[in-house]
Amino acid sequence: MDYKYIEQLLERYWECQTSLEEENILRAFFSQEDVPASLLHIKPLFACQQEEKRQFVLGNDFDEKVLKLVEEEKTVKAKRVSMKQRMMPFFKAAAIVAIILSLSNAMQMAFDKEEQAMPMAGTSQGNGNMPSVAMGDTVKIDTLQKAVQVTTPNQPAPAAPLIK
C-alpha cells in the first residue's frame, strides 16, 4: 500500500501547516492497528492525543456542580475606614515636605555661617575691625515716639524713655 499522502500530511504537520480535518485524518490513521513499520515511531504521539481526549470528558454532574458554586451567596464583610486612615497618606506627604524644608533651612544657615566666618577680599570684613553692615545691623521703630533707632550687634539698644 502507498502511504505517500500520509507522509505528506506528516511533513505539513511538523511545519504546522495542516488544517483540523487533516489532523483528524492523521489521528484516525495512527489509531489503526496496522501501521507501517517506517511510521510506527510516530504512532504513540497520536495515540496519546486520542487517550487524552477520552480521559478529559466532563461528566453530567459537572454543570450542576458549577451552577451550585456560582449560585451560592457569599457574605461580604464591610471594613470601616476611619478618617485618620484616609488622611494618613496626606500626613506622610506633609511630614516629608516639612523634613525637606527644615533640612534645607539648616543647610542654608550652615552656609551663611561659613560666609560670615570667611571674609571675602575687598570687603569691609577684610580688616576684621568693622562688623558686616548687611548682616549685623537692625532697625527698630519706637511706636510711641515714631523715631527710628539704628543699632549694631556690638552695641546694646538704647533704653526707651519712661512715660510719666
Secondary structure, DSSP 8 states (H G I E B T S, - for coil): ---HHHHHHHHHHHTT---HHHHHHHHHHHTSS---GGGGGGHHHHHHHHHHHHHT---THHHHHHHHHHH-----------HHHHHHHHHHHHHHHHHHHHHHHHHHHHHHHHHHHS--TTSTTSSSSS--HHHH-EEEEETTTTEEEEE-TTS---------
